Amino acid sequence: MFHNEMKYCNIKCLPRPHIERHLLSTFFSSISAIMAEADHLILLEWYPSSFAARVRIALAEKGLKYVSRPEDLINKSPLLLKMNPVNKQIPVLIHNGRPICDSMVIVQYIDEVWNHKSPLLPSDSYQRAHAKFWADYVDKKIFGIGASKKELIECFKILEEELGDKPYFGGESYGYVHLSLIPCYSSFYTYETLGKLSMAEECPKIVDWANRCLQKESVSKSLCDQSKFHEIILEISRGGPTWSSVQKFLNKLDQLHNS
C-alpha cells in the first residue's frame, strides 16, 4: 500500500501534460496486455518450411505468443485436415478456434488484427499495392515451380534492381516484401551446392540484404539453418515420393542441378 501511495504521489507531482501522457501510456499498455491474454493462437507448421517461417517472423515482429504444433506432412493430423480441408497444407494459424490459411494471407491478417505494433504493410495505398506486387512476384518466381539456374538468378537480379542502393525493399525499414523473401535464405546453401553457383558472386546485393535482415532477432530465430535445411532436403529426396509441396521444391532443385 505504501508503495502505491508513493507511486500516486510521484504521478501527482508531475505537470499535467506529463500526467496525461503517463495515464494514456498505462491505459494502452493495459489494453494490449488484455488483448494478448484474450487471443489464443496455434500455428500448424513444419519448421523447415519457408512459408511457415513467414508466419513465425510476423508473429515475432508483433510480439505475439502462440502454440507451435509441428505437423507430419505425410501423415497429416486430423486438426490440419479439419482446419485446412481445401489445400490440406501448412501453415495454418488458428486464432481463437478459427483458421487462417496461406502464408501471406496469414501475415496480412496478423498485421491488420494487431496493428498497434510494428506495421508490416505501408499505410499509403500505393506503397501497399507496390509491396503486395513484389511479394506476389517472390511467390511466383522464387518459390514457384520450375526454374533453371539461369532463370532463378535472373529473378534475383530483378529483385536486386528493385532493391537498388536502399537497405531494404521500399526504403529504410523491414516489412512485407522482406518477410515474403527472407525465408528463401535457408535454401541458399542448397541452391549453391546443387546448382554449382555462388549466391554472393551472382547476387551480392541480395546476400547483403539478407545479412541485414538476419540482424533482426525475429528473423534469425525463425529461419531454419542453411546446413540443416540442406540435410533435411537430402534426407527427404532419398526417401522417395513425399508430400506435394516438398516434392515441388525437389523438382526445382533437379532443374537447377541439371541446368
Sequence and secondary structure as in RCSB ss.txt:
>XXXX:A:sequence
MFHNEMKYCNIKCLPRPHIERHLLSTFFSSISAIMAEADHLILLEWYPSSFAARVRIALAEKGLKYVSRPEDLIN
KSPLLLKMNPVNKQIPVLIHNGRPICDSMVIVQYIDEVWNHKSPLLPSDSYQRAHAKFWADYVDKKIFGIGASKK
ELIECFKILEEELGDKPYFGGESYGYVHLSLIPCYSSFYTYETLGKLSMAEECPKIVDWANRCLQKESVSKSLCD
QSKFHEIILEISRGGPTWSSVQKFLNKLDQLHNS
>XXXX:A:secstr
 HHHHHHHHHHHTS HHHHHHHHHHHHHHHHHHHHHHH  EEEEE TT HHHHHHHHHHHHTT   EEEE  SSS
  HHHHHH TTT  S EEEETTEEEESHHHHHHHHHHHTTTSS SS SSHHHHHHHHHHHHHIIIIISSS   HH
HHHHHHHHHHHHHTTSSBTTBSS  HHHHHHGGGGGGHHHHHHHHT  HHHH HHHHHHHHHHTTSHHHHTTS  
HHHHHHHHHHHHHT S  HHHHHHHHHHHHHHH 
